[in-house]
């Protein structure tokens, strides 16, 4: 995965990594859950991203996105 990310540029940051790197789900996710998790991660790793902005972009409340972050075990570097 890292090797693939390096081929895309000189600097590898969170945007170059697959969403599953940021998830810590304890069970196998359904396809819909995987898509949802990947979209949440995509929004959260954008430069200058906030949970409020990610929630607005995804059309969900801030409380829902926090619940989904917990549900999927999402850990984004630089965010508690």
mmCIF file of the N, C-alpha and C atoms, coordinates in Angstrom:
data_MODEL
# 
_entry.id   MODEL 
# 
loop_
_atom_site.group_PDB 
_atom_site.id 
_atom_site.type_symbol 
_atom_site.label_atom_id 
_atom_site.label_alt_id 
_atom_site.label_comp_id 
_atom_site.label_asym_id 
_atom_site.label_entity_id 
_atom_site.label_seq_id 
_atom_site.pdbx_PDB_ins_code 
_atom_site.Cartn_x 
_atom_site.Cartn_y 
_atom_site.Cartn_z 
_atom_site.occupancy 
_atom_site.B_iso_or_equiv 
_atom_site.pdbx_formal_charge 
_atom_site.auth_seq_id 
_atom_site.auth_comp_id 
_atom_site.auth_asym_id 
_atom_site.auth_atom_id 
_atom_site.pdbx_PDB_model_num 
ATOM 1   N N  . UNK A 1 1  ? 0.817   -1.171 0.000  1.00 0.00 ? 1  UNK A N  1 
ATOM 2   C CA . UNK A 1 1  ? 0.000   0.000  0.000  1.00 0.00 ? 1  UNK A CA 1 
ATOM 3   C C  . UNK A 1 1  ? 0.878   1.258  0.000  1.00 0.00 ? 1  UNK A C  1 
ATOM 4   N N  . UNK A 1 2  ? 1.879   1.279  0.846  1.00 0.00 ? 2  UNK A N  1 
ATOM 5   C CA . UNK A 1 2  ? 2.771   2.439  0.907  1.00 0.00 ? 2  UNK A CA 1 
ATOM 6   C C  . UNK A 1 2  ? 3.549   2.579  -0.396 1.00 0.00 ? 2  UNK A C  1 
ATOM 7   N N  . UNK A 1 3  ? 3.997   1.455  -0.933 1.00 0.00 ? 3  UNK A N  1 
ATOM 8   C CA . UNK A 1 3  ? 4.729   1.482  -2.201 1.00 0.00 ? 3  UNK A CA 1 
ATOM 9   C C  . UNK A 1 3  ? 3.868   2.115  -3.291 1.00 0.00 ? 3  UNK A C  1 
ATOM 10  N N  . UNK A 1 4  ? 2.599   1.751  -3.333 1.00 0.00 ? 4  UNK A N  1 
ATOM 11  C CA . UNK A 1 4  ? 1.676   2.320  -4.313 1.00 0.00 ? 4  UNK A CA 1 
ATOM 12  C C  . UNK A 1 4  ? 1.506   3.820  -4.082 1.00 0.00 ? 4  UNK A C  1 
ATOM 13  N N  . UNK A 1 5  ? 1.405   4.233  -2.817 1.00 0.00 ? 5  UNK A N  1 
ATOM 14  C CA . UNK A 1 5  ? 1.243   5.652  -2.501 1.00 0.00 ? 5  UNK A CA 1 
ATOM 15  C C  . UNK A 1 5  ? 2.473   6.456  -2.926 1.00 0.00 ? 5  UNK A C  1 
ATOM 16  N N  . UNK A 1 6  ? 3.649   5.876  -2.752 1.00 0.00 ? 6  UNK A N  1 
ATOM 17  C CA . UNK A 1 6  ? 4.891   6.568  -3.115 1.00 0.00 ? 6  UNK A CA 1 
ATOM 18  C C  . UNK A 1 6  ? 4.964   6.813  -4.618 1.00 0.00 ? 6  UNK A C  1 
ATOM 19  N N  . UNK A 1 7  ? 4.401   5.932  -5.410 1.00 0.00 ? 7  UNK A N  1 
ATOM 20  C CA . UNK A 1 7  ? 4.453   6.112  -6.865 1.00 0.00 ? 7  UNK A CA 1 
ATOM 21  C C  . UNK A 1 7  ? 3.615   7.296  -7.318 1.00 0.00 ? 7  UNK A C  1 
ATOM 22  N N  . UNK A 1 8  ? 2.718   7.782  -6.455 1.00 0.00 ? 8  UNK A N  1 
ATOM 23  C CA . UNK A 1 8  ? 1.855   8.915  -6.809 1.00 0.00 ? 8  UNK A CA 1 
ATOM 24  C C  . UNK A 1 8  ? 2.479   10.269 -6.510 1.00 0.00 ? 8  UNK A C  1 
ATOM 25  N N  . UNK A 1 9  ? 3.596   10.293 -5.811 1.00 0.00 ? 9  UNK A N  1 
ATOM 26  C CA . UNK A 1 9  ? 4.231   11.573 -5.514 1.00 0.00 ? 9  UNK A CA 1 
ATOM 27  C C  . UNK A 1 9  ? 5.411   11.412 -4.587 1.00 0.00 ? 9  UNK A C  1 
ATOM 28  N N  . UNK A 1 10 ? 6.083   12.532 -4.335 1.00 0.00 ? 10 UNK A N  1 
ATOM 29  C CA . UNK A 1 10 ? 7.268   12.522 -3.485 1.00 0.00 ? 10 UNK A CA 1 
ATOM 30  C C  . UNK A 1 10 ? 6.923   12.437 -2.003 1.00 0.00 ? 10 UNK A C  1 
ATOM 31  N N  . UNK A 1 11 ? 5.758   12.964 -1.631 1.00 0.00 ? 11 UNK A N  1 
ATOM 32  C CA . UNK A 1 11 ? 5.355   12.984 -0.226 1.00 0.00 ? 11 UNK A CA 1 
ATOM 33  C C  . UNK A 1 11 ? 4.123   12.110 -0.055 1.00 0.00 ? 11 UNK A C  1 
ATOM 34  N N  . UNK A 1 12 ? 4.167   11.263 0.941  1.00 0.00 ? 12 UNK A N  1 
ATOM 35  C CA . UNK A 1 12 ? 3.017   10.413 1.241  1.00 0.00 ? 12 UNK A CA 1 
ATOM 36  C C  . UNK A 1 12 ? 2.363   10.962 2.498  1.00 0.00 ? 12 UNK A C  1 
ATOM 37  N N  . UNK A 1 13 ? 1.075   11.302 2.379  1.00 0.00 ? 13 UNK A N  1 
ATOM 38  C CA . UNK A 1 13 ? 0.337   11.717 3.559  1.00 0.00 ? 13 UNK A CA 1 
ATOM 39  C C  . UNK A 1 13 ? -0.958  10.925 3.634  1.00 0.00 ? 13 UNK A C  1 
ATOM 40  N N  . UNK A 1 14 ? -1.801  11.265 4.575  1.00 0.00 ? 14 UNK A N  1 
ATOM 41  C CA . UNK A 1 14 ? -3.015  10.489 4.835  1.00 0.00 ? 14 UNK A CA 1 
ATOM 42  C C  . UNK A 1 14 ? -3.899  10.342 3.608  1.00 0.00 ? 14 UNK A C  1 
ATOM 43  N N  . UNK A 1 15 ? -3.917  11.338 2.737  1.00 0.00 ? 15 UNK A N  1 
ATOM 44  C CA . UNK A 1 15 ? -4.775  11.281 1.553  1.00 0.00 ? 15 UNK A CA 1 
ATOM 45  C C  . UNK A 1 15 ? -4.367  10.179 0.576  1.00 0.00 ? 15 UNK A C  1 
ATOM 46  N N  . UNK A 1 16 ? -3.133  9.706  0.673  1.00 0.00 ? 16 UNK A N  1 
ATOM 47  C CA . UNK A 1 16 ? -2.634  8.689  -0.242 1.00 0.00 ? 16 UNK A CA 1 
ATOM 48  C C  . UNK A 1 16 ? -2.888  7.260  0.246  1.00 0.00 ? 16 UNK A C  1 
ATOM 49  N N  . UNK A 1 17 ? -3.344  7.122  1.471  1.00 0.00 ? 17 UNK A N  1 
ATOM 50  C CA . UNK A 1 17 ? -3.531  5.792  2.049  1.00 0.00 ? 17 UNK A CA 1 
ATOM 51  C C  . UNK A 1 17 ? -4.975  5.331  1.920  1.00 0.00 ? 17 UNK A C  1 
ATOM 52  N N  . UNK A 1 18 ? -5.164  4.043  1.877  1.00 0.00 ? 18 UNK A N  1 
ATOM 53  C CA . UNK A 1 18 ? -6.511  3.470  1.786  1.00 0.00 ? 18 UNK A CA 1 
ATOM 54  C C  . UNK A 1 18 ? -7.271  3.714  3.082  1.00 0.00 ? 18 UNK A C  1 
ATOM 55  N N  . UNK A 1 19 ? -8.578  3.862  2.975  1.00 0.00 ? 19 UNK A N  1 
ATOM 56  C CA . UNK A 1 19 ? -9.420  4.174  4.132  1.00 0.00 ? 19 UNK A CA 1 
ATOM 57  C C  . UNK A 1 19 ? -9.328  3.117  5.225  1.00 0.00 ? 19 UNK A C  1 
ATOM 58  N N  . UNK A 1 20 ? -9.132  1.859  4.854  1.00 0.00 ? 20 UNK A N  1 
ATOM 59  C CA . UNK A 1 20 ? -9.083  0.817  5.880  1.00 0.00 ? 20 UNK A CA 1 
ATOM 60  C C  . UNK A 1 20 ? -7.920  0.978  6.843  1.00 0.00 ? 20 UNK A C  1 
ATOM 61  N N  . UNK A 1 21 ? -6.907  1.747  6.453  1.00 0.00 ? 21 UNK A N  1 
ATOM 62  C CA . UNK A 1 21 ? -5.785  2.033  7.346  1.00 0.00 ? 21 UNK A CA 1 
ATOM 63  C C  . UNK A 1 21 ? -6.265  2.806  8.572  1.00 0.00 ? 21 UNK A C  1 
ATOM 64  N N  . UNK A 1 22 ? -7.315  3.605  8.407  1.00 0.00 ? 22 UNK A N  1 
ATOM 65  C CA . UNK A 1 22 ? -7.808  4.459  9.477  1.00 0.00 ? 22 UNK A CA 1 
ATOM 66  C C  . UNK A 1 22 ? -8.914  3.807  10.291 1.00 0.00 ? 22 UNK A C  1 
ATOM 67  N N  . UNK A 1 23 ? -9.382  2.646  9.877  1.00 0.00 ? 23 UNK A N  1 
ATOM 68  C CA . UNK A 1 23 ? -10.481 1.981  10.569 1.00 0.00 ? 23 UNK A CA 1 
ATOM 69  C C  . UNK A 1 23 ? -9.996  0.869  11.466 1.00 0.00 ? 23 UNK A C  1 
ATOM 70  N N  . UNK A 1 24 ? -10.732 0.665  12.525 1.00 0.00 ? 24 UNK A N  1 
ATOM 71  C CA . UNK A 1 24 ? -10.395 -0.405 13.448 1.00 0.00 ? 24 UNK A CA 1 
ATOM 72  C C  . UNK A 1 24 ? -11.612 -1.261 13.745 1.00 0.00 ? 24 UNK A C  1 
ATOM 73  N N  . UNK A 1 25 ? -12.430 -1.501 12.730 1.00 0.00 ? 25 UNK A N  1 
ATOM 74  C CA . UNK A 1 25 ? -13.646 -2.286 12.926 1.00 0.00 ? 25 UNK A CA 1 
ATOM 75  C C  . UNK A 1 25 ? -13.300 -3.660 13.466 1.00 0.00 ? 25 UNK A C  1 
ATOM 76  N N  . UNK A 1 26 ? -14.118 -4.122 14.396 1.00 0.00 ? 26 UNK A N  1 
ATOM 77  C CA . UNK A 1 26 ? -13.864 -5.419 15.014 1.00 0.00 ? 26 UNK A CA 1 
ATOM 78  C C  . UNK A 1 26 ? -14.592 -6.551 14.303 1.00 0.00 ? 26 UNK A C  1 
ATOM 79  N N  . UNK A 1 27 ? -15.341 -6.213 13.276 1.00 0.00 ? 27 UNK A N  1 
ATOM 80  C CA . UNK A 1 27 ? -16.053 -7.219 12.502 1.00 0.00 ? 27 UNK A CA 1 
ATOM 81  C C  . UNK A 1 27 ? -15.936 -6.870 11.024 1.00 0.00 ? 27 UNK A C  1 
ATOM 82  N N  . UNK A 1 28 ? -16.286 -7.817 10.193 1.00 0.00 ? 28 UNK A N  1 
ATOM 83  C CA . UNK A 1 28 ? -16.253 -7.579 8.743  1.00 0.00 ? 28 UNK A CA 1 
ATOM 84  C C  . UNK A 1 28 ? -17.402 -6.647 8.373  1.00 0.00 ? 28 UNK A C  1 
ATOM 85  N N  . UNK A 1 29 ? -17.085 -5.591 7.621  1.00 0.00 ? 29 UNK A N  1 
ATOM 86  C CA . UNK A 1 29 ? -18.097 -4.614 7.237  1.00 0.00 ? 29 UNK A CA 1 
ATOM 87  C C  . UNK A 1 29 ? -18.825 -5.053 5.972  1.00 0.00 ? 29 UNK A C  1 
ATOM 88  N N  . UNK A 1 30 ? -20.103 -4.667 5.872  1.00 0.00 ? 30 UNK A N  1 
ATOM 89  C CA . UNK A 1 30 ? -20.848 -4.903 4.643  1.00 0.00 ? 30 UNK A CA 1 
ATOM 90  C C  . UNK A 1 30 ? -20.325 -3.939 3.584  1.00 0.00 ? 30 UNK A C  1 
ATOM 91  N N  . UNK A 1 31 ? -20.730 -4.146 2.348  1.00 0.00 ? 31 UNK A N  1 
ATOM 92  C CA . UNK A 1 31 ? -20.281 -3.237 1.281  1.00 0.00 ? 31 UNK A CA 1 
ATOM 93  C C  . UNK A 1 31 ? -20.731 -1.807 1.547  1.00 0.00 ? 31 UNK A C  1 
ATOM 94  N N  . UNK A 1 32 ? -21.970 -1.648 1.988  1.00 0.00 ? 32 UNK A N  1 
ATOM 95  C CA . UNK A 1 32 ? -22.496 -0.310 2.281  1.00 0.00 ? 32 UNK A CA 1 
ATOM 96  C C  . UNK A 1 32 ? -21.711 0.334  3.417  1.00 0.00 ? 32 UNK A C  1 
ATOM 97  N N  . UNK A 1 33 ? -21.427 -0.414 4.466  1.00 0.00 ? 33 UNK A N  1 
ATOM 98  C CA . UNK A 1 33 ? -20.656 0.115  5.587  1.00 0.00 ? 33 UNK A CA 1 
ATOM 99  C C  . UNK A 1 33 ? -19.248 0.500  5.146  1.00 0.00 ? 33 UNK A C  1 
ATOM 100 N N  . UNK A 1 34 ? -18.654 -0.296 4.284  1.00 0.00 ? 34 UNK A N  1 
ATOM 101 C CA . UNK A 1 34 ? -17.315 0.010  3.776  1.00 0.00 ? 34 UNK A CA 1 
ATOM 102 C C  . UNK A 1 34 ? -17.321 1.307  2.995  1.00 0.00 ? 34 UNK A C  1 
ATOM 103 N N  . UNK A 1 35 ? -18.321 1.494  2.154  1.00 0.00 ? 35 UNK A N  1 
ATOM 104 C CA . UNK A 1 35 ? -18.434 2.734  1.381  1.00 0.00 ? 35 UNK A CA 1 
ATOM 105 C C  . UNK A 1 35 ? -18.632 3.917  2.320  1.00 0.00 ? 35 UNK A C  1 
ATOM 106 N N  . UNK A 1 36 ? -19.506 3.754  3.302  1.00 0.00 ? 36 UNK A N  1 
ATOM 107 C CA . UNK A 1 36 ? -19.763 4.830  4.258  1.00 0.00 ? 36 UNK A CA 1 
ATOM 108 C C  . UNK A 1 36 ? -18.500 5.186  5.031  1.00 0.00 ? 36 UNK A C  1 
ATOM 109 N N  . UNK A 1 37 ? -17.786 4.169  5.536  1.00 0.00 ? 37 UNK A N  1 
ATOM 110 C CA . UNK A 1 37 ? -16.538 4.405  6.259  1.00 0.00 ? 37 UNK A CA 1 
ATOM 111 C C  . UNK A 1 37 ? -15.515 5.118  5.382  1.00 0.00 ? 37 UNK A C  1 
ATOM 112 N N  . UNK A 1 38 ? -15.373 4.659  4.141  1.00 0.00 ? 38 UNK A N  1 
ATOM 113 C CA . UNK A 1 38 ? -14.407 5.263  3.225  1.00 0.00 ? 38 UNK A CA 1 
ATOM 114 C C  . UNK A 1 38 ? -14.733 6.728  2.951  1.00 0.00 ? 38 UNK A C  1 
ATOM 115 N N  . UNK A 1 39 ? -16.010 7.054  2.812  1.00 0.00 ? 39 UNK A N  1 
ATOM 116 C CA . UNK A 1 39 ? -16.411 8.441  2.561  1.00 0.00 ? 39 UNK A CA 1 
ATOM 117 C C  . UNK A 1 39 ? -16.168 9.323  3.779  1.00 0.00 ? 39 UNK A C  1 
ATOM 118 N N  . UNK A 1 40 ? -16.428 8.796  4.962  1.00 0.00 ? 40 UNK A N  1 
ATOM 119 C CA . UNK A 1 40 ? -16.149 9.557  6.184  1.00 0.00 ? 40 UNK A CA 1 
ATOM 120 C C  . UNK A 1 40 ? -14.658 9.831  6.284  1.00 0.00 ? 40 UNK A C  1 
ATOM 121 N N  . UNK A 1 41 ? -13.848 8.807  6.064  1.00 0.00 ? 41 UNK A N  1 
ATOM 122 C CA . UNK A 1 41 ? -12.394 8.982  6.115  1.00 0.00 ? 41 UNK A CA 1 
ATOM 123 C C  . UNK A 1 41 ? -11.940 9.986  5.059  1.00 0.00 ? 41 UNK A C  1 
ATOM 124 N N  . UNK A 1 42 ? -12.461 9.870  3.833  1.00 0.00 ? 42 UNK A N  1 
ATOM 125 C CA . UNK A 1 42 ? -12.082 10.786 2.757  1.00 0.00 ? 42 UNK A CA 1 
ATOM 126 C C  . UNK A 1 42 ? -12.336 12.230 3.176  1.00 0.00 ? 42 UNK A C  1 
ATOM 127 N N  . UNK A 1 43 ? -13.472 12.492 3.793  1.00 0.00 ? 43 UNK A N  1 
ATOM 128 C CA . UNK A 1 43 ? -13.803 13.850 4.217  1.00 0.00 ? 43 UNK A CA 1 
ATOM 129 C C  . UNK A 1 43 ? -12.916 14.319 5.371  1.00 0.00 ? 43 UNK A C  1 
ATOM 130 N N  . UNK A 1 44 ? -12.575 13.408 6.268  1.00 0.00 ? 44 UNK A N  1 
ATOM 131 C CA . UNK A 1 44 ? -11.796 13.785 7.443  1.00 0.00 ? 44 UNK A CA 1 
ATOM 132 C C  . UNK A 1 44 ? -10.311 13.990 7.166  1.00 0.00 ? 44 UNK A C  1 
ATOM 133 N N  . UNK A 1 45 ? -9.791  13.407 6.080  1.00 0.00 ? 45 UNK A N  1 
ATOM 134 C CA . UNK A 1 45 ? -8.358  13.553 5.827  1.00 0.00 ? 45 UNK A CA 1 
ATOM 135 C C  . UNK A 1 45 ? -8.049  14.678 4.840  1.00 0.00 ? 45 UNK A C  1 
ATOM 136 N N  . UNK A 1 46 ? -9.071  15.364 4.359  1.00 0.00 ? 46 UNK A N  1 
ATOM 137 C CA . UNK A 1 46 ? -8.824  16.505 3.485  1.00 0.00 ? 46 UNK A CA 1 
ATOM 138 C C  . UNK A 1 46 ? -8.123  17.601 4.287  1.00 0.00 ? 46 UNK A C  1 
ATOM 139 N N  . UNK A 1 47 ? -7.238  18.351 3.656  1.00 0.00 ? 47 UNK A N  1 
ATOM 140 C CA . UNK A 1 47 ? -6.552  19.435 4.368  1.00 0.00 ? 47 UNK A CA 1 
ATOM 141 C C  . UNK A 1 47 ? -7.569  20.414 4.963  1.00 0.00 ? 47 UNK A C  1 
ATOM 142 N N  . UNK A 1 48 ? -7.394  20.744 6.233  1.00 0.00 ? 48 UNK A N  1 
ATOM 143 C CA . UNK A 1 48 ? -8.272  21.691 6.912  1.00 0.00 ? 48 UNK A CA 1 
ATOM 144 C C  . UNK A 1 48 ? -9.635  21.122 7.273  1.00 0.00 ? 48 UNK A C  1 
ATOM 145 N N  . UNK A 1 49 ? -9.778  19.809 7.202  1.00 0.00 ? 49 UNK A N  1 
ATOM 146 C CA . UNK A 1 49 ? -11.066 19.181 7.472  1.00 0.00 ? 49 UNK A CA 1 
ATOM 147 C C  . UNK A 1 49 ? -11.463 19.324 8.933  1.00 0.00 ? 49 UNK A C  1 
ATOM 148 N N  . UNK A 1 50 ? -12.761 19.450 9.145  1.00 0.00 ? 50 UNK A N  1 
ATOM 149 C CA . UNK A 1 50 ? -13.331 19.425 10.487 1.00 0.00 ? 50 UNK A CA 1 
ATOM 150 C C  . UNK A 1 50 ? -14.485 18.428 10.469 1.00 0.00 ? 50 UNK A C  1 
ATOM 151 N N  . UNK A 1 51 ? -14.881 17.988 11.638 1.00 0.00 ? 51 UNK A N  1 
ATOM 152 C CA . UNK A 1 51 ? -16.012 17.067 11.724 1.00 0.00 ? 51 UNK A CA 1 
ATOM 153 C C  . UNK A 1 51 ? -17.273 17.773 11.224 1.00 0.00 ? 51 UNK A C  1 
ATOM 154 N N  . UNK A 1 52 ? -17.424 19.045 11.561 1.00 0.00 ? 52 UNK A N  1 
ATOM 155 C CA . UNK A 1 52 ? -18.599 19.800 11.089 1.00 0.00 ? 52 UNK A CA 1 
ATOM 156 C C  . UNK A 1 52 ? -18.649 19.842 9.564  1.00 0.00 ? 52 UNK A C  1 
ATOM 157 N N  . UNK A 1 53 ? -17.531 20.134 8.943  1.00 0.00 ? 53 UNK A N  1 
ATOM 158 C CA . UNK A 1 53 ? -17.478 20.209 7.479  1.00 0.00 ? 53 UNK A CA 1 
ATOM 159 C C  . UNK A 1 53 ? -17.729 18.836 6.846  1.00 0.00 ? 53 UNK A C  1 
ATOM 160 N N  . UNK A 1 54 ? -17.144 17.796 7.429  1.00 0.00 ? 54 UNK A N  1 
ATOM 161 C CA . UNK A 1 54 ? -17.357 16.441 6.920  1.00 0.00 ? 54 UNK A CA 1 
ATOM 162 C C  . UNK A 1 54 ? -18.829 16.054 7.037  1.00 0.00 ? 54 UNK A C  1 
ATOM 163 N N  . UNK A 1 55 ? -19.443 16.366 8.167  1.00 0.00 ? 55 UNK A N  1 
ATOM 164 C CA . UNK A 1 55 ? -20.857 16.046 8.367  1.00 0.00 ? 55 UNK A CA 1 
ATOM 165 C C  . UNK A 1 55 ? -21.722 16.768 7.333  1.00 0.00 ? 55 UNK A C  1 
ATOM 166 N N  . UNK A 1 56 ? -21.434 18.037 7.108  1.00 0.00 ? 56 UNK A N  1 
ATOM 167 C CA . UNK A 1 56 ? -22.210 18.805 6.125  1.00 0.00 ? 56 UNK A CA 1 
ATOM 168 C C  . UNK A 1 56 ? -22.035 18.231 4.723  1.00 0.00 ? 56 UNK A C  1 
ATOM 169 N N  . UNK A 1 57 ? -20.801 17.892 4.363  1.00 0.00 ? 57 UNK A N  1 
ATOM 170 C CA . UNK A 1 57 ? -20.545 17.344 3.030  1.00 0.00 ? 57 UNK A CA 1 
ATOM 171 C C  . UNK A 1 57 ? -21.247 16.003 2.826  1.00 0.00 ? 57 UNK A C  1 
ATOM 172 N N  . UNK A 1 58 ? -21.340 15.222 3.897  1.00 0.00 ? 58 UNK A N  1 
ATOM 173 C CA . UNK A 1 58 ? -21.957 13.903 3.801  1.00 0.00 ? 58 UNK A CA 1 
ATOM 174 C C  . UNK A 1 58 ? -23.462 13.922 4.057  1.00 0.00 ? 58 UNK A C  1 
ATOM 175 N N  . UNK A 1 59 ? -23.983 15.074 4.453  1.00 0.00 ? 59 UNK A N  1 
ATOM 176 C CA . UNK A 1 59 ? -25.421 15.184 4.688  1.00 0.00 ? 59 UNK A CA 1 
ATOM 177 C C  . UNK A 1 59 ? -25.889 14.478 5.943  1.00 0.00 ? 59 UNK A C  1 
ATOM 178 N N  . UNK A 1 60 ? -25.040 14.482 6.971  1.00 0.00 ? 60 UNK A N  1 
ATOM 179 C CA . UNK A 1 60 ? -25.442 13.871 8.240  1.00 0.00 ? 60 UNK A CA 1 
ATOM 180 C C  . UNK A 1 60 ? -25.140 14.839 9.366  1.00 0.00 ? 60 UNK A C  1 
ATOM 181 N N  . UNK A 1 61 ? -25.756 14.601 10.506 1.00 0.00 ? 61 UNK A N  1 
ATOM 182 C CA . UNK A 1 61 ? -25.519 15.482 11.649 1.00 0.00 ? 61 UNK A CA 1 
ATOM 183 C C  . UNK A 1 61 ? -24.136 15.213 12.239 1.00 0.00 ? 61 UNK A C  1 
ATOM 184 N N  . UNK A 1 62 ? -23.681 16.171 13.030 1.00 0.00 ? 62 UNK A N  1 
ATOM 185 C CA . UNK A 1 62 ? -22.391 16.017 13.694 1.00 0.00 ? 62 UNK A CA 1 
ATOM 186 C C  . UNK A 1 62 ? -22.433 14.835 14.667 1.00 0.00 ? 62 UNK A C  1 
ATOM 187 N N  . UNK A 1 63 ? -23.558 14.675 15.367 1.00 0.00 ? 63 UNK A N  1 
ATOM 188 C CA . UNK A 1 63 ? -23.699 13.551 16.303 1.00 0.00 ? 63 UNK A CA 1 
ATOM 189 C C  . UNK A 1 63 ? -23.616 12.214 15.565 1.00 0.00 ? 63 UNK A C  1 
ATOM 190 N N  . UNK A 1 64 ? -24.232 12.150 14.396 1.00 0.00 ? 64 UNK A N  1 
ATOM 191 C CA . UNK A 1 64 ? -24.200 10.909 13.610 1.00 0.00 ? 64 UNK A CA 1 
ATOM 192 C C  . UNK A 1 64 ? -22.787 10.594 13.152 1.00 0.00 ? 64 UNK A C  1 
ATOM 193 N N  . UNK A 1 65 ? -22.066 11.605 12.682 1.00 0.00 ? 65 UNK A N  1 
ATOM 194 C CA . UNK A 1 65 ? -20.706 11.322 12.202 1.00 0.00 ? 65 UNK A CA 1 
ATOM 195 C C  . UNK A 1 65 ? -19.812 10.888 13.357 1.00 0.00 ? 65 UNK A C  1 
ATOM 196 N N  . UNK A 1 66 ? -19.990 11.473 14.546 1.00 0.00 ? 66 UNK A N  1 
ATOM 197 C CA . UNK A 1 66 ? -19.211 11.022 15.701 1.00 0.00 ? 66 UNK A CA 1 
ATOM 198 C C  . UNK A 1 66 ? -19.560 9.569  16.041 1.00 0.00 ? 66 UNK A C  1 
ATOM 199 N N  . UNK A 1 67 ? -20.838 9.217  15.963 1.00 0.00 ? 67 UNK A N  1 
ATOM 200 C CA . UNK A 1 67 ? -21.261 7.843  16.230 1.00 0.00 ? 67 UNK A CA 1 
ATOM 201 C C  . UNK A 1 67 ? -20.653 6.889  15.217 1.00 0.00 ? 67 UNK A C  1 
ATOM 202 N N  . UNK A 1 68 ? -20.639 7.279  13.944 1.00 0.00 ? 68 UNK A N  1 
ATOM 203 C CA . UNK A 1 68 ? -20.067 6.436  12.882 1.00 0.00 ? 68 UNK A CA 1 
ATOM 204 C C  . UNK A 1 68 ? -18.556 6.299  13.051 1.00 0.00 ? 68 UNK A C  1 
ATOM 205 N N  . UNK A 1 69 ? -17.885 7.375  13.444 1.00 0.00 ? 69 UNK A N  1 
ATOM 206 C CA . UNK A 1 69 ? -16.438 7.325  13.693 1.00 0.00 ? 69 UNK A CA 1 
ATOM 207 C C  . UNK A 1 69 ? -16.154 6.282  14.774 1.00 0.00 ? 69 UNK A C  1 
ATOM 208 N N  . UNK A 1 70 ? -16.949 6.299  15.825 1.00 0.00 ? 70 UNK A N  1 
ATOM 209 C CA . UNK A 1 70 ? -16.784 5.326  16.906 1.00 0.00 ? 70 UNK A CA 1 
ATOM 210 C C  . UNK A 1 70 ? -17.132 3.922  16.432 1.00 0.00 ? 70 UNK A C  1 
ATOM 211 N N  . UNK A 1 71 ? -18.241 3.790  15.710 1.00 0.00 ? 71 UNK A N  1 
ATOM 212 C CA . UNK A 1 71 ? -18.706 2.487  15.221 1.00 0.00 ? 71 UNK A CA 1 
ATOM 213 C C  . UNK A 1 71 ? -17.675 1.812  14.331 1.00 0.00 ? 71 UNK A C  1 
ATOM 214 N N  . UNK A 1 72 ? -17.049 2.581  13.449 1.00 0.00 ? 72 UNK A N  1 
ATOM 215 C CA . UNK A 1 72 ? -16.080 2.022  12.517 1.00 0.00 ? 72 UNK A CA 1 
ATOM 216 C C  . UNK A 1 72 ? -14.652 2.041  13.048 1.00 0.00 ? 72 UNK A C  1 
ATOM 217 N N  . UNK A 1 73 ? -14.461 2.593  14.242 1.00 0.00 ? 73 UNK A N  1 
ATOM 218 C CA . UNK A 1 73 ? -13.124 2.646  14.829 1.00 0.00 ? 73 UNK A CA 1 
ATOM 219 C C  . UNK A 1 73 ? -12.170 3.517  14.039 1.00 0.00 ? 73 UNK A C  1 
ATOM 220 N N  . UNK A 1 74 ? -12.681 4.587  13.454 1.00 0.00 ? 74 UNK A N  1 
ATOM 221 C CA . UNK A 1 74 ? -11.867 5.463  12.608 1.00 0.00 ? 74 UNK A CA 1 
ATOM 222 C C  . UNK A 1 74 ? -10.905 6.264  13.468 1.00 0.00 ? 74 UNK A C  1 
ATOM 223 N N  . UNK A 1 75 ? -9.647  6.225  13.103 1.00 0.00 ? 75 UNK A N  1 
ATOM 224 C CA . UNK A 1 75 ? -8.603  7.005  13.790 1.00 0.00 ? 75 UNK A CA 1 
ATOM 225 C C  . UNK A 1 75 ? -7.834  7.763  12.720 1.00 0.00 ? 75 UNK A C  1 
ATOM 226 N N  . UNK A 1 76 ? -7.949  9.079  12.746 1.00 0.00 ? 76 UNK A N  1 
ATOM 227 C CA . UNK A 1 76 ? -7.249  9.916  11.783 1.00 0.00 ? 76 UNK A CA 1 
ATOM 228 C C  . UNK A 1 76 ? -6.101  10.602 12.513 1.00 0.00 ? 76 UNK A C  1 
ATOM 229 N N  . UNK A 1 77 ? -4.882  10.476 12.014 1.00 0.00 ? 77 UNK A N  1 
ATOM 230 C CA . UNK A 1 77 ? -3.728  11.116 12.668 1.00 0.00 ? 77 UNK A CA 1 
ATOM 231 C C  . UNK A 1 77 ? -3.990  12.606 12.871 1.00 0.00 ? 77 UNK A C  1 
ATOM 232 N N  . UNK A 1 78 ? -3.629  13.092 14.070 1.00 0.00 ? 78 UNK A N  1 
ATOM 233 C CA . UNK A 1 78 ? -3.819  14.504 14.376 1.00 0.00 ? 78 UNK A CA 1 
ATOM 234 C C  . UNK A 1 78 ? -5.195  14.817 14.936 1.00 0.00 ? 78 UNK A C  1 
ATOM 235 N N  . UNK A 1 79 ? -6.033  13.804 15.060 1.00 0.00 ? 79 UNK A N  1 
ATOM 236 C CA . UNK A 1 79 ? -7.377  13.969 15.656 1.00 0.00 ? 79 UNK A CA 1 
ATOM 237 C C  . UNK A 1 79 ? -7.469  13.006 16.821 1.00 0.00 ? 79 UNK A C  1 
ATOM 238 N N  . UNK A 1 80 ? -7.430  13.555 18.039 1.00 0.00 ? 80 UNK A N  1 
ATOM 239 C CA . UNK A 1 80 ? -7.573  12.789 19.279 1.00 0.00 ? 80 UNK A CA 1 
ATOM 240 C C  . UNK A 1 80 ? -7.756  11.396 19.175 1.00 0.00 ? 80 UNK A C  1 
# 
